[in-house]
Amino acid sequence: QHTHLLMGISWCRGGSICPGNNMVRDEEALDNMRSKLRELNQEHLLRFSDDLKSDQVDQLLKQLRSIDFDMVHGEMKKIGSTYEDKIEAFPIKDLADLRKADEKTKNRWRTIALEAVKKGEVAIVLVAGGQGTRLGYGHPKGMYDIGLPSAKSLFQLQAEKIQKLRNLAIGSSKTSALPRLPWYIMTSDTTHEETEAFLLLGRNAEIHRGRLPFGDVQCFRQGMMPCISMDGKRVMLSDKGVIAMSPNGNGGIYSALRDSRILEDMQNRGIKYIHTYCVDNALSKLADPYFMGYCIEAKADCANKVLPKRSPEERVGVMCLRNGKPAVCEYSEISEKHKHMREKDGSLTFGAANICSHYFTLEFLQQVTEGKGGKRLEGGIMPFHVAKKAIPTIDDSGLKVYPEDKNGIKLEMFIFDIFAAASNMKCFMVPRASEFTPVKNAPGVGKMDAPDVARADVMRYHASLLQSAGFKLPEPIVHEEDIDEKSFSAGTLDNFKRMDTRGAPKFVLVYGAWKSKGVSWCPDCTRAIPMIEKELKERKSKGYALLRLSVQREGYKGNPSHKYRMDPNLQIKGVPSLILMTSTGPVSALTLGDSECQDQAQLKKFFDFASVLNTAMVEIPAHISYDGEGLEKVVKNNPMIEDWQMMSRM
């Protein structure tokens, strides 16, 4: 060993024989791993080992040992293979429809489920491994606030529903203790620590988890899979000493439940029935008593909550039988014939849309994860699916590469593929408006499945519950205002944005001033404005606010610095321009320019989306009502909309 010239400092800077950190590389372990990788044609994973320090080698070896290369090698052989599947309709006899159930049946289901909750037989599992990248949010998606009056995160909204279920289970009893209703949260390597801190360890963790008991909230990680080259032959490196890995898909939940000993914890708690759902549905009904009660009564081992598909072209997976087994047929897989096939009543034959809300018995999950009869879970009961992606890697010289095009394959399992292993699979049809509004796309850009749409969907549903309980919502207003250029100021739009329209949408129309009645100096405006007014007239009963900003030809034409062009809330490119305004600003991506304002189809689409995005500002906190129960009494004591806006912040 080299002598030290100064205390703690050697003249040697390290190498394979004498690393600078006084640790000796395990050459024997390296050789053994190299031999194993050579057999699998993956020896390239160690090609940069001479460039690594001993601790980096140890980490690489640890990562390599954690990978089931036999399973990975088997999956690589399957890449590119195609199979002919026989697709049939899911049997009607195994599908219950909440929309058609009578009150007696619904009350029976609800009683069965709440009794199971009271006995401590129910658990809830959340799939929450994703980050809010598409939302423009660099944290776990469950921490996201979709903009409800309460400003609560998705995690907190869901946790408070669990807390309410615990209270509903004991009813009016003042002597019964609240039952245990554990919440298990599957995270990923990228979200685990932050999720744990938010719900369990942070300063406000108790509030964020809806004041659920600390011991009833557990986080566990989903598994990872190595990334594969596009030819399906080589495992990829993300750095000289790091294997490129990616989460193994939401279908990795079953092996994660097993490997993290969550199933064992459920067994010890006496759990029998499990509800699993995804974090990004803002209307998720956790352990929905109707759904759970039906499944328990039907003795289902596995069940899927579904919605009626909107149209043949809606891009959603649907329930079916695949080669005689229950399955979900993805939109990209379904044939045109099956897509348009209809029943005698006119409903789509393949019309039960999957929303990732599932029921399982603990016994079923134990059976599929134990690998009995030689049936392995990963790659067996749960097949891997190929997803071609742009994956950061290194080139032959070890330099980092960030490809713009797809250069590799991620292997993912889908949560619904477990359905094929069920012996008594059921489906439960529910109405869309009360059950599903996904949070996937960025807000404020005019896309569906976005937080601003989800916020409106939640408030619209809550308003419908209040109305059913006898609450009279204020009528939306109809407001029209004309401002000329001289009267326009910095505060004009600020005041308009703040206007309380009682849920009606706000529009700004910039147009060329009239020369005479119905005739603008701008021919496009002359043609467009009657079309715009026609759309508004048809929507008058639902209310709207319209701010008209007229512009004179002189001072505007050929002036790139005109105030309507420069104002950050307008930034018009021409006239006419029609802008959808919200309390936070314009939905710029939706702004209609001169040509779009003359297209009736474009106008209809614009006004339809505005209606989706706007509703009365009202939110029912979960501690008041889980799903509308008991609202009549509360409404009687709180007859004003301001009462509900105040309560939403509690």
C-alpha positions as CSV (number, residue, x, y, z in Angstrom):
1,Q,0.0,0.0,0.0
2,H,1.3,3.5,-0.8
3,T,2.6,5.6,2.0
4,H,0.8,8.9,2.8
5,L,2.8,12.1,2.3
6,L,0.5,14.0,4.6
7,M,-2.1,12.9,7.0
8,G,-5.0,11.3,5.1
9,I,-3.4,12.2,1.7
10,S,-1.7,9.8,-0.6
11,W,0.4,10.6,-3.7
12,C,-1.6,8.0,-5.5
13,R,-4.9,9.2,-7.0
14,G,-6.4,5.8,-7.4
15,G,-6.7,3.0,-9.9
16,S,-7.8,-0.6,-10.1
17,I,-5.1,-1.7,-7.8
18,C,-5.1,1.2,-5.3
19,P,-8.1,3.5,-5.3
20,G,-7.7,6.9,-3.8
21,N,-10.5,6.2,-1.3
22,N,-8.4,3.4,0.3
23,M,-10.9,0.8,-0.9
24,V,-9.9,-2.2,-3.0
25,R,-11.9,-3.2,-6.0
26,D,-13.4,-6.6,-5.9
27,E,-11.9,-8.0,-9.1
28,E,-13.2,-11.5,-8.4
29,A,-16.7,-10.2,-8.2
30,L,-16.2,-8.3,-11.4
31,D,-14.9,-11.4,-13.2
32,N,-17.8,-13.5,-12.0
33,M,-20.3,-10.9,-13.2
34,R,-18.4,-10.6,-16.5
35,S,-18.7,-14.3,-17.1
36,K,-22.4,-14.3,-16.4
37,L,-23.0,-11.3,-18.7
38,R,-20.9,-12.9,-21.4
39,E,-23.3,-15.9,-21.4
40,L,-26.2,-13.5,-22.0
41,N,-24.3,-11.4,-24.6
42,Q,-24.4,-8.4,-22.2
43,E,-20.7,-8.1,-21.4
44,H,-20.8,-4.5,-22.8
45,L,-22.3,-3.4,-19.4
46,L,-18.9,-3.7,-17.9
47,R,-16.9,-2.2,-20.7
48,F,-16.1,1.0,-18.8
49,S,-15.4,-0.7,-15.5
50,D,-11.7,0.3,-15.6
51,D,-12.8,4.0,-15.6
52,L,-14.8,3.5,-12.4
53,K,-13.7,4.0,-8.8
54,S,-14.2,1.1,-6.4
55,D,-17.4,2.6,-4.9
56,Q,-18.8,3.1,-8.4
57,V,-18.0,-0.5,-9.2
58,D,-19.7,-1.7,-6.1
59,Q,-22.9,0.3,-7.0
60,L,-22.8,-1.1,-10.5
61,L,-22.4,-4.7,-9.3
62,K,-25.2,-4.1,-6.8
63,Q,-27.5,-2.9,-9.6
64,L,-26.6,-5.8,-11.8
65,R,-27.3,-8.3,-9.1
66,S,-30.7,-6.8,-8.5
67,I,-31.7,-7.5,-12.1
68,D,-33.4,-10.8,-13.0
69,F,-31.4,-11.3,-16.2
70,D,-32.9,-14.6,-17.0
71,M,-36.4,-12.9,-17.1
72,V,-35.0,-9.9,-19.0
73,H,-33.3,-12.1,-21.5
74,G,-36.6,-14.1,-22.0
75,E,-38.5,-10.8,-22.6
76,M,-35.9,-9.6,-25.1
77,K,-36.4,-12.7,-27.1
78,K,-40.1,-11.8,-27.4
79,I,-39.6,-8.3,-28.7
80,G,-40.9,-8.1,-32.2
81,S,-43.1,-11.1,-31.9
82,T,-46.8,-10.7,-32.9
83,Y,-49.8,-12.7,-31.8
84,E,-53.3,-13.2,-33.2
85,D,-55.8,-12.6,-30.5
86,K,-59.5,-13.4,-30.6
87,I,-61.4,-10.4,-29.2
88,E,-65.0,-10.8,-28.0
89,A,-67.5,-8.6,-26.1
90,F,-67.4,-8.8,-22.3
91,P,-70.5,-10.7,-21.1
92,I,-73.4,-8.6,-20.1
93,K,-74.3,-11.0,-17.3
94,D,-71.1,-10.0,-15.5
95,L,-71.7,-6.2,-15.8
96,A,-73.8,-4.3,-13.2
97,D,-75.0,-0.8,-14.0
98,L,-75.2,1.7,-11.1
99,R,-77.3,4.1,-13.3
100,K,-80.0,1.5,-13.6
101,A,-80.0,0.2,-10.0
102,D,-82.9,1.0,-7.8
103,E,-82.6,2.6,-4.4
104,K,-83.1,-0.6,-2.5
105,T,-80.3,-2.3,-4.4
106,K,-77.9,0.6,-3.9
107,N,-78.7,0.8,-0.2
108,R,-78.0,-2.9,0.1
109,W,-74.6,-2.6,-1.6
110,R,-73.7,0.5,0.5
111,T,-74.6,-1.3,3.7
112,I,-72.5,-4.3,2.8
113,A,-69.5,-2.2,2.0
114,L,-69.7,0.0,5.1
115,E,-70.0,-3.0,7.3
116,A,-66.8,-4.4,5.8
117,V,-65.1,-1.1,6.5
118,K,-66.4,-1.1,10.0
119,K,-64.9,-4.6,10.5
120,G,-61.5,-3.4,9.2
121,E,-61.7,-5.7,6.2
122,V,-61.1,-3.0,3.5
123,A,-57.8,-1.5,2.3
124,I,-57.1,1.1,-0.4
125,V,-54.1,1.0,-2.7
126,L,-53.1,4.1,-4.7
127,V,-51.0,4.1,-7.8
128,A,-48.9,7.3,-7.5
129,G,-45.5,6.7,-9.1
130,G,-45.8,9.5,-11.7
131,Q,-44.4,13.0,-11.6
132,G,-46.4,16.0,-12.8
133,T,-44.0,16.6,-15.7
134,R,-46.7,17.0,-18.3
135,L,-48.5,19.4,-16.0
136,G,-45.3,21.6,-15.8
137,Y,-45.0,20.5,-12.2
138,G,-41.7,18.9,-11.0
139,H,-43.1,17.0,-8.0
140,P,-45.2,13.9,-7.4
141,K,-48.6,14.3,-9.2
142,G,-50.5,13.6,-5.9
143,M,-49.1,16.9,-4.5
144,Y,-50.7,18.9,-7.2
145,D,-53.4,21.5,-6.5
146,I,-55.9,21.5,-9.3
147,G,-57.2,24.9,-8.2
148,L,-60.3,24.1,-6.2
149,P,-61.4,26.8,-3.6
150,S,-59.9,24.7,-0.8
151,A,-56.4,24.7,-2.5
152,K,-55.9,21.1,-1.4
153,S,-53.7,18.7,-3.2
154,L,-55.0,15.5,-4.8
155,F,-53.4,13.5,-2.0
156,Q,-55.3,15.5,0.7
157,L,-58.6,15.5,-1.2
158,Q,-58.4,11.7,-1.4
159,A,-57.2,11.2,2.1
160,E,-60.1,13.2,3.5
161,K,-62.5,10.9,1.6
162,I,-61.0,7.9,3.4
163,Q,-61.4,9.7,6.7
164,K,-65.1,10.4,5.9
165,L,-65.6,6.7,5.0
166,R,-64.3,5.7,8.5
167,N,-66.9,8.0,10.0
168,L,-69.7,6.7,7.8
169,A,-68.9,3.2,8.8
170,I,-69.7,3.8,12.4
171,G,-72.8,5.9,11.6
172,S,-74.3,7.8,14.5
173,S,-72.6,5.6,17.1
174,K,-70.7,7.7,19.6
175,T,-69.2,4.7,21.4
176,S,-67.6,2.9,18.4
177,A,-64.0,3.7,17.6
178,L,-63.1,4.7,14.1
179,P,-62.2,1.6,12.1
180,R,-58.8,1.1,10.5
181,L,-58.9,1.8,6.8
182,P,-55.2,1.6,5.6
183,W,-54.0,3.6,2.6
184,Y,-51.1,2.0,0.7
185,I,-49.3,4.3,-1.8
186,M,-47.2,2.9,-4.6
187,T,-44.4,5.4,-5.5
188,S,-41.5,5.2,-7.9
189,D,-37.8,5.9,-7.3
190,T,-38.3,9.5,-8.5
191,T,-41.3,10.2,-6.2
192,H,-40.8,8.0,-3.1
193,E,-38.9,10.3,-0.8
194,E,-40.9,13.4,-1.6
195,T,-44.2,11.5,-1.2
196,E,-43.1,10.2,2.1
197,A,-42.1,13.6,3.3
198,F,-45.3,15.2,2.2
199,L,-47.6,12.6,3.8
200,L,-45.6,11.2,6.7
201,L,-42.6,13.1,7.7
202,G,-43.0,16.8,6.8
203,R,-44.2,19.7,8.9
204,N,-47.8,19.6,7.6
205,A,-47.9,15.9,6.9
206,E,-50.9,15.2,9.2
207,I,-53.0,17.7,7.3
208,H,-51.8,16.5,3.9
209,R,-52.9,12.9,4.8
210,G,-56.3,14.1,5.9
211,R,-55.4,13.4,9.6
212,L,-55.4,9.7,8.9
213,P,-53.4,7.7,11.5
214,F,-49.7,7.7,10.8
215,G,-49.6,3.9,10.9
216,D,-52.4,3.5,8.4
217,V,-50.5,5.3,5.6
218,Q,-47.6,3.4,4.0
219,C,-45.6,4.1,0.9
220,F,-43.9,1.4,-1.2
221,R,-41.9,1.5,-4.4
222,Q,-42.8,0.0,-7.7
223,G,-40.2,-2.1,-9.4
224,M,-37.8,-1.1,-12.2
225,M,-36.8,-2.7,-15.5
226,P,-33.6,-2.2,-17.5
227,C,-34.1,-0.3,-20.8
228,I,-33.4,-2.2,-24.0
229,S,-31.8,-1.1,-27.3
230,M,-34.2,-0.7,-30.3
231,D,-33.0,-4.0,-31.8
232,G,-34.1,-5.8,-28.6
233,K,-30.6,-7.3,-28.0
234,R,-28.7,-5.1,-25.5
235,V,-29.4,-3.7,-22.1
236,M,-28.6,0.1,-22.2
237,L,-26.3,2.1,-20.0
238,S,-27.3,5.6,-18.8
239,D,-23.7,6.3,-17.6
240,K,-20.4,4.4,-17.5
241,G,-21.4,2.7,-14.2
242,V,-25.2,2.9,-14.3
243,I,-27.7,0.7,-16.0
244,A,-30.5,2.7,-17.7
245,M,-33.7,1.7,-15.8
246,S,-37.3,2.7,-15.9
247,P,-40.4,1.9,-13.8
248,N,-42.0,-1.4,-14.8
249,G,-45.5,0.1,-15.4
250,N,-48.6,0.3,-13.2
251,G,-48.8,-3.4,-13.6
252,G,-45.7,-3.7,-11.4
253,I,-48.1,-3.0,-8.4
254,Y,-48.6,-6.7,-7.8
255,S,-45.0,-7.7,-7.4
256,A,-44.4,-4.5,-5.4
257,L,-47.2,-5.4,-3.0
258,R,-45.6,-8.8,-2.5
259,D,-41.9,-7.7,-2.3
260,S,-42.6,-4.8,0.1
261,R,-44.6,-7.2,2.3
262,I,-47.7,-5.1,2.0
263,L,-49.8,-8.2,1.3
264,E,-48.4,-9.7,4.5
265,D,-49.4,-6.5,6.4
266,M,-52.9,-6.8,4.9
267,Q,-53.1,-10.4,6.0
268,N,-52.1,-9.5,9.6
269,R,-54.7,-6.7,9.7
270,G,-57.5,-9.0,8.6
271,I,-58.0,-7.3,5.2
272,K,-60.3,-9.1,2.8
273,Y,-61.2,-6.5,0.1
274,I,-59.0,-4.0,-1.7
275,H,-59.8,-1.0,-3.9
276,T,-57.0,0.2,-6.2
277,Y,-57.1,3.5,-8.2
278,C,-54.8,6.0,-9.9
279,V,-53.8,9.4,-8.4
280,D,-54.7,11.5,-11.4
281,N,-58.5,11.1,-11.3
282,A,-59.8,14.1,-9.4
283,L,-63.3,12.5,-9.0
284,S,-62.0,9.1,-7.7
285,K,-64.4,7.6,-5.2
286,L,-62.1,5.7,-2.9
287,A,-63.6,2.3,-1.7
288,D,-66.8,3.5,-3.3
289,P,-69.5,1.7,-1.2
290,Y,-71.7,0.9,-4.2
291,F,-68.8,-0.6,-6.1
292,M,-67.3,-2.5,-3.2
293,G,-70.7,-3.7,-1.9
294,Y,-71.7,-5.1,-5.3
295,C,-68.3,-6.9,-5.7
296,I,-68.6,-8.4,-2.2
297,E,-72.1,-9.5,-2.8
298,A,-71.3,-11.0,-6.2
299,K,-68.3,-12.8,-4.7
300,A,-66.0,-11.4,-7.3
301,D,-62.3,-12.0,-7.0
302,C,-61.5,-9.1,-9.3
303,A,-63.6,-6.3,-10.8
304,N,-63.3,-3.2,-12.9
305,K,-65.2,0.1,-12.6
306,V,-66.1,1.3,-16.1
307,L,-67.8,4.3,-17.9
308,P,-69.9,4.3,-21.0
309,K,-67.6,5.2,-23.9
310,R,-68.6,8.6,-25.4
311,S,-68.2,7.6,-29.0
312,P,-66.5,4.9,-31.1
313,E,-63.6,7.3,-31.6
314,E,-62.9,8.1,-28.0
315,R,-59.3,7.1,-27.3
316,V,-59.8,4.8,-24.3
317,G,-59.3,1.1,-23.5
318,V,-62.5,-1.0,-23.2
319,M,-63.4,-4.2,-21.5
320,C,-63.5,-7.4,-23.6
321,L,-62.7,-11.0,-23.7
322,R,-59.2,-11.8,-25.2
323,N,-58.9,-15.4,-26.1
324,G,-61.8,-16.1,-23.8
325,K,-60.3,-14.3,-20.8
326,P,-61.3,-10.9,-19.3
327,A,-59.1,-8.1,-20.6
328,V,-58.8,-4.5,-21.6
329,C,-58.5,-3.8,-25.3
330,E,-56.5,-0.6,-25.9
331,Y,-57.8,1.9,-28.4
332,S,-54.8,1.2,-30.7
333,E,-55.7,-2.5,-30.7
334,I,-59.4,-2.5,-31.4
335,S,-60.5,-3.0,-35.0
336,E,-62.8,-0.6,-36.9
337,K,-65.5,-3.3,-36.9
338,H,-65.4,-3.8,-33.1
339,K,-65.1,0.0,-32.5
340,H,-68.5,0.7,-34.2
341,M,-70.4,-2.5,-33.2
342,R,-73.6,-1.8,-31.4
343,E,-76.2,-3.6,-29.3
344,K,-79.9,-3.6,-30.0
345,D,-80.4,-0.7,-27.6
346,G,-77.9,1.4,-29.6
347,S,-75.1,1.2,-27.0
348,L,-71.6,0.3,-28.1
349,T,-70.8,-3.4,-27.8
350,F,-67.3,-2.5,-26.8
351,G,-68.3,0.5,-24.8
352,A,-67.2,-0.2,-21.2
353,A,-64.3,2.3,-20.8
354,N,-61.5,1.5,-18.4
355,I,-60.7,4.2,-15.8
356,C,-58.2,2.3,-13.6
357,S,-60.4,1.7,-10.6
358,H,-60.3,-1.9,-9.6
359,Y,-61.5,-4.3,-6.9
360,F,-59.6,-7.3,-5.7
361,T,-59.8,-9.8,-2.8
362,L,-56.7,-10.3,-0.8
363,E,-57.0,-14.0,-1.5
364,F,-56.8,-13.4,-5.2
365,L,-53.8,-11.2,-5.0
366,Q,-52.0,-13.7,-2.8
367,Q,-52.7,-16.5,-5.3
368,V,-51.4,-14.6,-8.4
369,T,-48.3,-13.4,-6.6
370,E,-47.2,-16.7,-5.1
371,G,-46.3,-18.2,-8.5
372,K,-48.1,-21.5,-7.8
373,G,-48.1,-24.2,-10.5
374,G,-45.0,-22.7,-12.0
375,K,-46.8,-19.5,-13.2
376,R,-44.5,-16.6,-12.7
377,L,-46.0,-13.2,-12.2
378,E,-43.7,-10.8,-14.2
379,G,-43.6,-11.8,-17.8
380,G,-46.0,-14.7,-17.1
381,I,-49.4,-13.8,-15.7
382,M,-48.4,-10.2,-16.2
383,P,-46.9,-9.9,-19.8
384,F,-44.6,-7.0,-20.6
385,H,-45.5,-4.5,-23.2
386,V,-43.0,-2.6,-25.5
387,A,-42.9,1.2,-25.3
388,K,-40.4,2.8,-27.6
389,K,-38.9,6.0,-26.1
390,A,-36.1,8.5,-26.3
391,I,-33.8,7.3,-23.5
392,P,-30.7,9.1,-22.3
393,T,-27.6,6.9,-22.7
394,I,-23.9,7.0,-23.6
395,D,-22.1,6.4,-26.8
396,D,-19.2,4.1,-27.5
397,S,-16.7,6.6,-26.0
398,G,-18.8,6.9,-22.8
399,L,-20.1,10.4,-23.6
400,K,-23.7,11.2,-22.5
401,V,-26.3,11.2,-25.3
402,Y,-29.7,12.9,-25.0
403,P,-31.6,11.7,-28.1
404,E,-34.5,13.6,-29.7
405,D,-35.8,10.5,-31.4
406,K,-36.8,7.1,-30.0
407,N,-33.7,5.0,-29.4
408,G,-34.7,2.4,-27.0
409,I,-37.4,0.2,-25.4
410,K,-39.0,0.4,-22.0
411,L,-40.7,-2.8,-20.8
412,E,-43.9,-2.1,-18.9
413,M,-46.7,-4.2,-17.3
414,F,-50.3,-3.0,-17.4
415,I,-52.4,-3.2,-14.2
416,F,-55.4,-4.6,-16.0
417,D,-53.6,-7.6,-17.5
418,I,-54.2,-9.4,-14.1
419,F,-57.9,-9.7,-15.1
420,A,-57.0,-12.8,-17.2
421,A,-56.2,-14.7,-14.0
422,A,-59.6,-14.0,-12.4
423,S,-62.1,-16.8,-12.0
424,N,-65.1,-14.5,-11.2
425,M,-64.4,-11.2,-13.0
426,K,-67.1,-8.4,-12.8
427,C,-67.6,-4.9,-14.2
428,F,-69.5,-2.0,-12.6
429,M,-70.8,0.8,-14.9
430,V,-71.0,4.3,-13.4
431,P,-71.9,7.7,-14.8
432,R,-68.9,9.8,-16.1
433,A,-69.9,13.1,-14.6
434,S,-69.6,11.9,-11.0
435,E,-66.7,9.5,-11.4
436,F,-64.0,10.6,-13.8
437,T,-62.0,13.6,-14.7
438,P,-58.3,12.9,-15.3
439,V,-55.4,15.3,-14.6
440,K,-52.8,14.7,-17.3
441,N,-52.2,17.8,-19.5
442,A,-50.9,21.2,-18.6
443,P,-53.5,23.8,-17.6
444,G,-54.4,26.9,-19.5
445,V,-53.7,25.6,-23.0
446,G,-57.2,24.6,-24.0
447,K,-56.8,20.8,-23.6
448,M,-59.1,18.3,-22.1
449,D,-57.8,16.0,-19.3
450,A,-56.2,19.1,-17.7
451,P,-56.4,20.6,-14.2
452,D,-58.6,23.5,-15.2
453,V,-61.1,21.1,-16.7
454,A,-60.9,18.8,-13.7
455,R,-61.5,21.7,-11.3
456,A,-64.6,22.6,-13.2
457,D,-65.8,19.0,-13.4
458,V,-65.4,18.6,-9.6
459,M,-67.3,21.8,-8.9
460,R,-70.0,21.1,-11.4
461,Y,-70.6,17.7,-9.8
462,H,-70.6,19.2,-6.3
463,A,-73.1,21.8,-7.5
464,S,-75.3,19.0,-8.8
465,L,-75.2,17.3,-5.4
466,L,-76.2,20.6,-3.7
467,Q,-79.1,21.1,-6.1
468,S,-80.3,17.5,-5.5
469,A,-80.3,18.4,-1.8
470,G,-82.5,21.4,-2.4
471,F,-79.9,24.1,-2.7
472,K,-80.7,26.9,-5.3
473,L,-77.6,28.0,-7.1
474,P,-77.5,31.6,-8.2
475,E,-78.4,32.0,-11.9
476,P,-75.4,32.7,-14.1
477,I,-75.3,36.3,-15.4
478,V,-75.5,37.7,-18.9
479,H,-73.2,40.7,-19.1
480,E,-72.1,42.7,-22.2
481,E,-69.9,45.7,-22.1
482,D,-68.4,47.9,-24.8
483,I,-65.1,49.8,-24.3
484,D,-63.5,52.0,-26.9
485,E,-59.7,52.5,-27.3
486,K,-59.7,55.8,-25.4
487,S,-61.5,54.3,-22.4
488,F,-59.3,51.2,-22.2
489,S,-56.8,51.2,-19.4
490,A,-54.6,48.8,-17.5
491,G,-57.4,48.1,-15.1
492,T,-60.0,47.3,-17.7
493,L,-59.0,43.6,-18.1
494,D,-58.2,43.2,-14.4
495,N,-61.7,44.3,-13.4
496,F,-63.2,42.0,-16.0
497,K,-61.1,39.0,-14.8
498,R,-62.3,39.6,-11.3
499,M,-65.9,39.9,-12.2
500,D,-68.2,37.3,-10.5
501,T,-70.2,35.7,-13.3
502,R,-71.6,33.0,-11.1
503,G,-69.9,30.3,-13.1
504,A,-70.6,31.8,-16.6
505,P,-67.6,32.1,-19.0
506,K,-65.9,35.4,-19.9
507,F,-65.0,36.4,-23.4
508,V,-63.1,39.4,-24.9
509,L,-63.9,40.3,-28.5
510,V,-61.5,42.7,-30.3
511,Y,-62.9,43.9,-33.5
512,G,-62.8,46.7,-36.1
513,A,-65.0,49.6,-35.1
514,W,-68.3,50.0,-37.0
515,K,-68.5,52.5,-39.9
516,S,-72.2,52.1,-40.0
517,K,-74.8,49.6,-38.5
518,G,-73.5,46.1,-39.0
519,V,-70.6,47.2,-41.2
520,S,-67.0,47.4,-39.9
521,W,-64.0,48.9,-41.6
522,C,-62.7,45.3,-41.3
523,P,-64.5,43.0,-43.7
524,D,-63.6,39.9,-41.7
525,C,-65.3,41.5,-38.6
526,T,-68.4,42.2,-40.6
527,R,-68.7,38.5,-41.5
528,A,-67.6,37.1,-38.2
529,I,-69.5,39.1,-35.6
530,P,-73.0,37.8,-36.6
531,M,-71.7,34.3,-36.4
532,I,-70.3,35.0,-32.9
533,E,-73.5,36.6,-31.8
534,K,-75.5,33.6,-33.0
535,E,-73.4,31.2,-30.8
536,L,-73.8,33.5,-27.8
537,K,-77.6,33.8,-28.3
538,E,-77.9,30.0,-28.2
539,R,-76.0,29.9,-24.9
540,K,-77.8,32.8,-23.2
541,S,-79.6,30.6,-20.8
542,K,-76.3,29.4,-19.3
543,G,-74.9,32.9,-19.0
544,Y,-71.8,34.7,-20.3
545,A,-69.9,37.9,-19.9
546,L,-68.7,39.6,-23.1
547,L,-66.2,42.5,-23.2
548,R,-66.1,44.2,-26.6
549,L,-63.0,46.2,-27.5
550,S,-63.4,48.2,-30.7
551,V,-60.4,49.4,-32.5
552,Q,-60.2,52.2,-35.1
553,R,-58.4,51.6,-38.4
554,E,-56.2,54.7,-37.9
555,G,-53.5,53.9,-35.3
556,Y,-54.0,50.2,-35.6
557,K,-53.4,49.2,-39.2
558,G,-49.7,48.6,-39.7
559,N,-48.8,49.5,-36.0
560,P,-47.1,46.5,-34.3
561,S,-47.0,48.4,-31.0
562,H,-50.7,49.0,-30.7
563,K,-51.7,48.5,-27.1
564,Y,-54.1,45.6,-28.0
565,R,-51.2,43.8,-29.6
566,M,-48.8,44.5,-26.7
567,D,-51.2,43.9,-23.7
568,P,-50.1,40.5,-22.1
569,N,-53.8,39.5,-21.7
570,L,-54.6,40.2,-25.3
571,Q,-51.6,40.0,-27.7
572,I,-53.8,39.9,-30.7
573,K,-52.4,39.1,-34.1
574,G,-55.3,40.7,-36.0
575,V,-59.0,41.5,-35.9
576,P,-61.4,40.0,-35.1
577,S,-59.9,38.1,-32.2
578,L,-62.0,36.2,-29.7
579,I,-60.4,35.4,-26.3
580,L,-61.5,33.1,-23.5
581,M,-60.7,34.9,-20.2
582,T,-60.4,33.3,-16.8
583,S,-59.7,34.8,-13.4
584,T,-56.0,34.2,-13.9
585,G,-55.7,35.3,-17.5
586,P,-56.5,34.3,-21.0
587,V,-56.5,30.7,-22.4
588,S,-54.1,31.9,-25.1
589,A,-53.9,28.6,-26.9
590,L,-57.6,28.9,-27.6
591,T,-57.7,32.4,-29.0
592,L,-59.5,32.6,-32.3
593,G,-58.1,34.8,-35.0
594,D,-59.7,36.4,-38.0
595,S,-60.1,33.2,-40.1
596,E,-61.2,31.0,-37.1
597,C,-63.9,33.6,-36.1
598,Q,-65.5,33.0,-39.5
599,D,-65.6,29.3,-39.1
600,Q,-68.8,28.1,-37.4
601,A,-67.4,24.7,-36.4
602,Q,-64.4,26.4,-34.8
603,L,-66.6,28.8,-33.0
604,K,-68.8,26.0,-31.7
605,K,-65.8,24.1,-30.4
606,F,-64.5,27.3,-28.7
607,F,-67.7,28.0,-26.9
608,D,-68.3,24.4,-26.0
609,F,-64.8,24.2,-24.3
610,A,-65.6,27.5,-22.5
611,S,-68.7,25.9,-21.1
612,V,-66.7,22.9,-19.9
613,L,-64.2,25.1,-18.2
614,N,-66.6,27.3,-16.3
615,T,-69.1,26.5,-13.5
616,A,-70.2,27.8,-10.1
617,M,-67.4,28.2,-7.6
618,V,-68.5,25.6,-5.1
619,E,-66.8,22.7,-3.4
620,I,-68.2,20.2,-0.8
621,P,-65.5,19.2,1.7
622,A,-65.3,15.5,2.2
623,H,-65.8,15.9,6.0
624,I,-69.3,17.2,5.2
625,S,-70.3,14.6,2.7
626,Y,-68.6,11.8,0.9
627,D,-71.0,11.6,-2.1
628,G,-74.0,13.7,-1.3
629,E,-75.3,11.9,1.8
630,G,-76.7,14.1,4.5
631,L,-76.6,17.3,2.5
632,E,-80.3,18.1,2.9
633,K,-79.8,19.1,6.5
634,V,-76.6,21.0,5.9
635,V,-78.2,22.9,2.9
636,K,-81.1,23.9,5.2
637,N,-78.7,25.5,7.6
638,N,-76.5,27.0,4.9
639,P,-78.7,28.5,2.2
640,M,-76.2,31.0,0.7
641,I,-73.5,30.3,-1.9
642,E,-71.1,32.2,0.3
643,D,-71.6,29.6,3.0
644,W,-70.4,26.8,0.7
645,Q,-67.5,28.9,-0.6
646,M,-66.4,29.4,3.0
647,M,-66.8,25.8,4.0
648,S,-64.7,24.6,1.0
649,R,-61.7,26.3,2.7
650,M,-62.2,24.4,5.9
